[in-house]
Amino acid sequence: MGHIIHDTSNLVARLRRIKGQVEGVERSLETFGECTEILRQIASIRGAMTGLTIEVLKEHLRSHIVKATNDTSREKAAEEMIQILQSYLK
């Protein structure tokens, strides 16, 4: 059930920044960096991933639930969203 994400370039840019942050943590671990700084970097990555997740979830809700063409599609998309949220919030 794919759909076009309207701001793909922004999402890809976010993901690339996250990738850079993860690589920074890797370097810090390899060079025995300060634990507090590594923890700050990890918290920053978590926040960035949450922001990215929210943007993709919003697009999914708009495309597959709000703009669904029939009740069956809407119900299926809602059930998928419930499963995704259950997985995400574990």
PyMOL CGO cylinders between C-alpha atoms (Angstrom):
from pymol import cmd
from pymol.cgo import CYLINDER

trace = [
    CYLINDER, 0.00, 0.00, 0.00, 2.45, 2.63, -1.18, 0.3, 1, 1, 1, 1, 1, 1,
    CYLINDER, 2.45, 2.63, -1.18, 1.73, 6.26, -1.72, 0.3, 1, 1, 1, 1, 1, 1,
    CYLINDER, 1.73, 6.26, -1.72, 3.52, 9.37, -2.78, 0.3, 1, 1, 1, 1, 1, 1,
    CYLINDER, 3.52, 9.37, -2.78, 5.06, 11.29, 0.07, 0.3, 1, 1, 1, 1, 1, 1,
    CYLINDER, 5.06, 11.29, 0.07, 4.78, 14.94, -0.85, 0.3, 1, 1, 1, 1, 1, 1,
    CYLINDER, 4.78, 14.94, -0.85, 8.04, 16.14, 0.70, 0.3, 1, 1, 1, 1, 1, 1,
    CYLINDER, 8.04, 16.14, 0.70, 10.37, 13.26, -0.03, 0.3, 1, 1, 1, 1, 1, 1,
    CYLINDER, 10.37, 13.26, -0.03, 13.47, 15.45, -0.34, 0.3, 1, 1, 1, 1, 1, 1,
    CYLINDER, 13.47, 15.45, -0.34, 12.92, 16.83, 3.18, 0.3, 1, 1, 1, 1, 1, 1,
    CYLINDER, 12.92, 16.83, 3.18, 12.47, 13.33, 4.60, 0.3, 1, 1, 1, 1, 1, 1,
    CYLINDER, 12.47, 13.33, 4.60, 15.59, 12.05, 2.84, 0.3, 1, 1, 1, 1, 1, 1,
    CYLINDER, 15.59, 12.05, 2.84, 17.56, 15.05, 4.16, 0.3, 1, 1, 1, 1, 1, 1,
    CYLINDER, 17.56, 15.05, 4.16, 16.34, 14.26, 7.68, 0.3, 1, 1, 1, 1, 1, 1,
    CYLINDER, 16.34, 14.26, 7.68, 17.38, 10.65, 7.27, 0.3, 1, 1, 1, 1, 1, 1,
    CYLINDER, 17.38, 10.65, 7.27, 20.83, 11.64, 6.03, 0.3, 1, 1, 1, 1, 1, 1,
    CYLINDER, 20.83, 11.64, 6.03, 21.31, 13.88, 9.09, 0.3, 1, 1, 1, 1, 1, 1,
    CYLINDER, 21.31, 13.88, 9.09, 20.31, 10.96, 11.31, 0.3, 1, 1, 1, 1, 1, 1,
    CYLINDER, 20.31, 10.96, 11.31, 22.79, 8.74, 9.47, 0.3, 1, 1, 1, 1, 1, 1,
    CYLINDER, 22.79, 8.74, 9.47, 25.50, 11.31, 10.18, 0.3, 1, 1, 1, 1, 1, 1,
    CYLINDER, 25.50, 11.31, 10.18, 24.53, 11.40, 13.84, 0.3, 1, 1, 1, 1, 1, 1,
    CYLINDER, 24.53, 11.40, 13.84, 24.72, 7.60, 14.08, 0.3, 1, 1, 1, 1, 1, 1,
    CYLINDER, 24.72, 7.60, 14.08, 28.13, 7.64, 12.43, 0.3, 1, 1, 1, 1, 1, 1,
    CYLINDER, 28.13, 7.64, 12.43, 29.20, 10.26, 14.99, 0.3, 1, 1, 1, 1, 1, 1,
    CYLINDER, 29.20, 10.26, 14.99, 28.18, 7.96, 17.85, 0.3, 1, 1, 1, 1, 1, 1,
    CYLINDER, 28.18, 7.96, 17.85, 30.09, 5.14, 16.21, 0.3, 1, 1, 1, 1, 1, 1,
    CYLINDER, 30.09, 5.14, 16.21, 33.22, 7.29, 16.01, 0.3, 1, 1, 1, 1, 1, 1,
    CYLINDER, 33.22, 7.29, 16.01, 32.81, 8.38, 19.63, 0.3, 1, 1, 1, 1, 1, 1,
    CYLINDER, 32.81, 8.38, 19.63, 32.52, 4.78, 20.77, 0.3, 1, 1, 1, 1, 1, 1,
    CYLINDER, 32.52, 4.78, 20.77, 35.56, 3.73, 18.75, 0.3, 1, 1, 1, 1, 1, 1,
    CYLINDER, 35.56, 3.73, 18.75, 37.64, 6.54, 20.25, 0.3, 1, 1, 1, 1, 1, 1,
    CYLINDER, 37.64, 6.54, 20.25, 36.37, 5.99, 23.81, 0.3, 1, 1, 1, 1, 1, 1,
    CYLINDER, 36.37, 5.99, 23.81, 34.51, 9.30, 23.90, 0.3, 1, 1, 1, 1, 1, 1,
    CYLINDER, 34.51, 9.30, 23.90, 32.86, 10.72, 26.97, 0.3, 1, 1, 1, 1, 1, 1,
    CYLINDER, 32.86, 10.72, 26.97, 29.83, 8.72, 28.07, 0.3, 1, 1, 1, 1, 1, 1,
    CYLINDER, 29.83, 8.72, 28.07, 27.73, 11.83, 28.68, 0.3, 1, 1, 1, 1, 1, 1,
    CYLINDER, 27.73, 11.83, 28.68, 28.40, 13.15, 25.19, 0.3, 1, 1, 1, 1, 1, 1,
    CYLINDER, 28.40, 13.15, 25.19, 27.58, 9.78, 23.64, 0.3, 1, 1, 1, 1, 1, 1,
    CYLINDER, 27.58, 9.78, 23.64, 24.32, 9.67, 25.60, 0.3, 1, 1, 1, 1, 1, 1,
    CYLINDER, 24.32, 9.67, 25.60, 23.45, 13.19, 24.41, 0.3, 1, 1, 1, 1, 1, 1,
    CYLINDER, 23.45, 13.19, 24.41, 24.10, 12.13, 20.83, 0.3, 1, 1, 1, 1, 1, 1,
    CYLINDER, 24.10, 12.13, 20.83, 21.90, 9.05, 21.26, 0.3, 1, 1, 1, 1, 1, 1,
    CYLINDER, 21.90, 9.05, 21.26, 19.10, 11.18, 22.74, 0.3, 1, 1, 1, 1, 1, 1,
    CYLINDER, 19.10, 11.18, 22.74, 19.42, 13.53, 19.78, 0.3, 1, 1, 1, 1, 1, 1,
    CYLINDER, 19.42, 13.53, 19.78, 19.15, 10.61, 17.36, 0.3, 1, 1, 1, 1, 1, 1,
    CYLINDER, 19.15, 10.61, 17.36, 16.08, 9.36, 19.15, 0.3, 1, 1, 1, 1, 1, 1,
    CYLINDER, 16.08, 9.36, 19.15, 14.44, 12.77, 18.86, 0.3, 1, 1, 1, 1, 1, 1,
    CYLINDER, 14.44, 12.77, 18.86, 15.32, 12.99, 15.18, 0.3, 1, 1, 1, 1, 1, 1,
    CYLINDER, 15.32, 12.99, 15.18, 13.89, 9.52, 14.52, 0.3, 1, 1, 1, 1, 1, 1,
    CYLINDER, 13.89, 9.52, 14.52, 10.71, 10.44, 16.37, 0.3, 1, 1, 1, 1, 1, 1,
    CYLINDER, 10.71, 10.44, 16.37, 10.34, 13.56, 14.24, 0.3, 1, 1, 1, 1, 1, 1,
    CYLINDER, 10.34, 13.56, 14.24, 10.85, 11.57, 11.04, 0.3, 1, 1, 1, 1, 1, 1,
    CYLINDER, 10.85, 11.57, 11.04, 8.39, 8.92, 12.19, 0.3, 1, 1, 1, 1, 1, 1,
    CYLINDER, 8.39, 8.92, 12.19, 5.75, 11.55, 12.96, 0.3, 1, 1, 1, 1, 1, 1,
    CYLINDER, 5.75, 11.55, 12.96, 6.06, 13.07, 9.50, 0.3, 1, 1, 1, 1, 1, 1,
    CYLINDER, 6.06, 13.07, 9.50, 5.65, 9.71, 7.77, 0.3, 1, 1, 1, 1, 1, 1,
    CYLINDER, 5.65, 9.71, 7.77, 2.74, 8.76, 10.05, 0.3, 1, 1, 1, 1, 1, 1,
    CYLINDER, 2.74, 8.76, 10.05, 0.97, 12.04, 9.28, 0.3, 1, 1, 1, 1, 1, 1,
    CYLINDER, 0.97, 12.04, 9.28, 1.35, 11.45, 5.56, 0.3, 1, 1, 1, 1, 1, 1,
    CYLINDER, 1.35, 11.45, 5.56, 0.04, 7.90, 5.93, 0.3, 1, 1, 1, 1, 1, 1,
    CYLINDER, 0.04, 7.90, 5.93, -2.99, 9.10, 7.89, 0.3, 1, 1, 1, 1, 1, 1,
    CYLINDER, -2.99, 9.10, 7.89, -3.78, 11.79, 5.34, 0.3, 1, 1, 1, 1, 1, 1,
    CYLINDER, -3.78, 11.79, 5.34, -3.31, 9.56, 2.31, 0.3, 1, 1, 1, 1, 1, 1,
    CYLINDER, -3.31, 9.56, 2.31, -4.87, 6.31, 3.48, 0.3, 1, 1, 1, 1, 1, 1,
    CYLINDER, -4.87, 6.31, 3.48, -7.42, 7.22, 6.13, 0.3, 1, 1, 1, 1, 1, 1,
    CYLINDER, -7.42, 7.22, 6.13, -8.58, 10.78, 5.59, 0.3, 1, 1, 1, 1, 1, 1,
    CYLINDER, -8.58, 10.78, 5.59, -8.62, 10.50, 1.78, 0.3, 1, 1, 1, 1, 1, 1,
    CYLINDER, -8.62, 10.50, 1.78, -9.75, 6.86, 1.60, 0.3, 1, 1, 1, 1, 1, 1,
    CYLINDER, -9.75, 6.86, 1.60, -12.25, 6.33, -1.17, 0.3, 1, 1, 1, 1, 1, 1,
    CYLINDER, -12.25, 6.33, -1.17, -14.37, 3.79, 0.70, 0.3, 1, 1, 1, 1, 1, 1,
    CYLINDER, -14.37, 3.79, 0.70, -15.00, 2.42, 4.18, 0.3, 1, 1, 1, 1, 1, 1,
    CYLINDER, -15.00, 2.42, 4.18, -13.20, -0.85, 3.50, 0.3, 1, 1, 1, 1, 1, 1,
    CYLINDER, -13.20, -0.85, 3.50, -9.99, 0.95, 2.54, 0.3, 1, 1, 1, 1, 1, 1,
    CYLINDER, -9.99, 0.95, 2.54, -10.32, 3.28, 5.50, 0.3, 1, 1, 1, 1, 1, 1,
    CYLINDER, -10.32, 3.28, 5.50, -10.85, 0.41, 7.94, 0.3, 1, 1, 1, 1, 1, 1,
    CYLINDER, -10.85, 0.41, 7.94, -7.88, -1.53, 6.54, 0.3, 1, 1, 1, 1, 1, 1,
    CYLINDER, -7.88, -1.53, 6.54, -5.62, 1.53, 6.75, 0.3, 1, 1, 1, 1, 1, 1,
    CYLINDER, -5.62, 1.53, 6.75, -6.80, 2.25, 10.30, 0.3, 1, 1, 1, 1, 1, 1,
    CYLINDER, -6.80, 2.25, 10.30, -6.04, -1.32, 11.36, 0.3, 1, 1, 1, 1, 1, 1,
    CYLINDER, -6.04, -1.32, 11.36, -2.57, -1.08, 9.80, 0.3, 1, 1, 1, 1, 1, 1,
    CYLINDER, -2.57, -1.08, 9.80, -1.99, 2.17, 11.69, 0.3, 1, 1, 1, 1, 1, 1,
    CYLINDER, -1.99, 2.17, 11.69, -3.04, 0.53, 14.96, 0.3, 1, 1, 1, 1, 1, 1,
    CYLINDER, -3.04, 0.53, 14.96, -0.53, -2.28, 14.39, 0.3, 1, 1, 1, 1, 1, 1,
    CYLINDER, -0.53, -2.28, 14.39, 2.23, 0.20, 13.53, 0.3, 1, 1, 1, 1, 1, 1,
    CYLINDER, 2.23, 0.20, 13.53, 1.54, 2.28, 16.62, 0.3, 1, 1, 1, 1, 1, 1,
    CYLINDER, 1.54, 2.28, 16.62, 1.51, -0.81, 18.84, 0.3, 1, 1, 1, 1, 1, 1,
    CYLINDER, 1.51, -0.81, 18.84, 4.90, -1.81, 17.45, 0.3, 1, 1, 1, 1, 1, 1,
    CYLINDER, 4.90, -1.81, 17.45, 6.30, 1.72, 17.75, 0.3, 1, 1, 1, 1, 1, 1,
    CYLINDER, 6.30, 1.72, 17.75, 5.13, 2.23, 21.32, 0.3, 1, 1, 1, 1, 1, 1,
    CYLINDER, 5.13, 2.23, 21.32, 6.56, -1.03, 22.70, 0.3, 1, 1, 1, 1, 1, 1,
]
cmd.load_cgo(trace, "trace")
